[in-house]
Amino acid sequence: MDQTLVDRMRDYLDAGLAMDVEALDGLYDPAFENVRCDEEGRTVTLTKDMFMARFRALREQGVTVGESVDDASFLTTSAYDAYGSIVMRRVKDGLPVLYTFVWRRDPRGGWGTLLREFTYEKDVSHLVRLMERATS
């Protein structure tokens, strides 16, 4: 397990928990995409702009995204060339949610920005409807 990837994930999770929009903006790569899929095969792709708009709106409303990330467990890491991946498991509404995060290595050393997030959860239909409304 690459502890530097685990530490970078902790930075990301802590920024989200604190609703630190400026830190999150710096952590997401400009080309960031989150690909979410569910057990029915539905797939939704969210961009950095979508994530940042959501975080800004939540912060302005005084909404938090949670009280803790203590349920996060890191299952494995893998580093390859200029990229590194980390697989994380959390529990949402009593059900497991699996994530794979792909980080871009910073040319100056360490892990730079979050390039991709692949998320598997039970049901993404709420996101499918949201995306349909946004594009109609």
C-alpha positions as CSV (number, residue, x, y, z in Angstrom):
1,M,0.0,0.0,0.0
2,D,1.4,3.4,-1.1
3,Q,1.0,5.5,2.1
4,T,1.6,8.7,0.1
5,L,-1.6,8.0,-1.9
6,V,-3.5,7.2,1.3
7,D,-2.3,10.5,2.7
8,R,-3.3,12.4,-0.5
9,M,-6.8,10.8,-0.2
10,R,-7.0,11.9,3.4
11,D,-6.2,15.5,2.2
12,Y,-9.0,15.3,-0.3
13,L,-11.5,13.8,2.1
14,D,-10.7,16.3,4.8
15,A,-11.1,19.2,2.3
16,G,-14.5,17.9,1.4
17,L,-15.6,17.4,5.0
18,A,-14.5,21.0,5.8
19,M,-16.3,22.3,2.6
20,D,-12.9,23.9,1.7
21,V,-13.9,24.8,-1.8
22,E,-10.6,26.5,-2.6
23,A,-8.6,23.4,-1.5
24,L,-10.9,21.1,-3.5
25,D,-10.6,23.3,-6.6
26,G,-6.8,22.9,-6.3
27,L,-7.1,19.1,-5.8
28,Y,-9.3,18.5,-8.8
29,D,-7.4,18.3,-12.1
30,P,-8.8,20.6,-14.8
31,A,-9.7,17.4,-16.8
32,F,-11.3,15.7,-13.8
33,E,-14.2,13.4,-14.4
34,N,-16.2,11.2,-12.1
35,V,-17.8,8.2,-13.8
36,R,-20.5,6.7,-11.6
37,C,-22.2,3.4,-12.4
38,D,-24.7,1.2,-10.6
39,E,-25.9,-2.4,-10.5
40,E,-28.5,-1.7,-13.3
41,G,-25.7,-0.6,-15.6
42,R,-26.7,3.1,-15.6
43,T,-23.7,5.4,-16.0
44,V,-23.3,9.1,-15.3
45,T,-20.2,11.3,-15.9
46,L,-19.7,14.4,-13.8
47,T,-17.0,17.0,-14.5
48,K,-14.9,19.2,-12.3
49,D,-17.2,22.2,-13.1
50,M,-20.2,20.2,-11.9
51,F,-18.5,19.1,-8.7
52,M,-17.3,22.6,-7.9
53,A,-20.7,24.2,-8.6
54,R,-22.3,21.6,-6.2
55,F,-19.7,22.3,-3.5
56,R,-20.1,26.0,-3.8
57,A,-23.9,25.8,-3.6
58,L,-23.8,23.6,-0.6
59,R,-21.3,25.8,1.2
60,E,-23.4,28.9,0.4
61,Q,-26.4,27.1,1.9
62,G,-24.4,26.1,5.0
63,V,-24.9,22.4,4.2
64,T,-22.1,20.0,5.1
65,V,-21.4,16.7,3.3
66,G,-21.0,14.7,6.5
67,E,-19.5,14.7,10.0
68,S,-16.8,12.0,9.5
69,V,-14.9,10.0,7.0
70,D,-14.0,7.4,9.6
71,D,-15.8,4.7,7.6
72,A,-13.4,5.1,4.6
73,S,-11.2,2.1,4.1
74,F,-8.4,1.9,1.6
75,L,-8.3,-1.4,-0.1
76,T,-5.3,-1.2,-2.5
77,T,-3.0,1.3,-4.3
78,S,-1.2,1.1,-7.5
79,A,1.4,3.5,-9.1
80,Y,2.1,3.5,-12.8
81,D,4.2,6.1,-14.7
82,A,2.7,9.5,-14.0
83,Y,-0.4,8.1,-12.3
84,G,-1.5,6.4,-9.1
85,S,-4.8,4.7,-8.2
86,I,-6.4,4.0,-4.8
87,V,-9.5,1.9,-4.2
88,M,-11.7,3.1,-1.3
89,R,-14.8,1.6,0.3
90,R,-17.4,3.5,2.2
91,V,-20.9,2.8,3.5
92,K,-23.8,5.0,2.3
93,D,-27.3,4.5,3.6
94,G,-26.2,1.1,4.9
95,L,-24.8,-0.1,1.6
96,P,-21.2,-0.3,0.4
97,V,-20.0,2.2,-2.2
98,L,-16.7,1.5,-4.0
99,Y,-14.5,4.1,-5.5
100,T,-11.3,4.1,-7.5
101,F,-9.4,7.4,-7.6
102,V,-6.7,8.2,-10.2
103,W,-4.2,10.8,-9.2
104,R,-1.7,12.5,-11.5
105,R,1.8,12.6,-10.1
106,D,3.2,16.1,-9.6
107,P,6.4,16.6,-11.7
108,R,8.0,18.2,-8.7
109,G,7.3,15.2,-6.5
110,G,4.3,13.6,-4.7
111,W,0.8,13.3,-5.9
112,G,-0.7,16.4,-7.6
113,T,-4.3,16.4,-8.8
114,L,-7.2,14.1,-8.9
115,L,-7.8,13.1,-12.5
116,R,-10.6,10.5,-12.3
117,E,-13.0,9.0,-9.9
118,F,-14.8,5.8,-10.8
119,T,-17.7,5.1,-8.4
120,Y,-19.8,2.0,-8.1
121,E,-23.0,2.4,-6.0
122,K,-26.3,0.6,-5.8
123,D,-28.4,3.2,-7.7
124,V,-27.4,6.3,-9.7
125,S,-30.9,7.0,-11.1
126,H,-31.2,10.2,-9.1
127,L,-28.1,11.5,-11.0
128,V,-29.4,10.3,-14.3
129,R,-32.6,12.4,-13.8
130,L,-30.5,15.3,-12.6
131,M,-28.4,15.2,-15.8
132,E,-31.4,14.8,-18.0
133,R,-32.9,18.0,-16.4
134,A,-29.7,19.8,-16.8
135,T,-29.4,19.0,-20.5
136,S,-33.0,19.6,-21.5
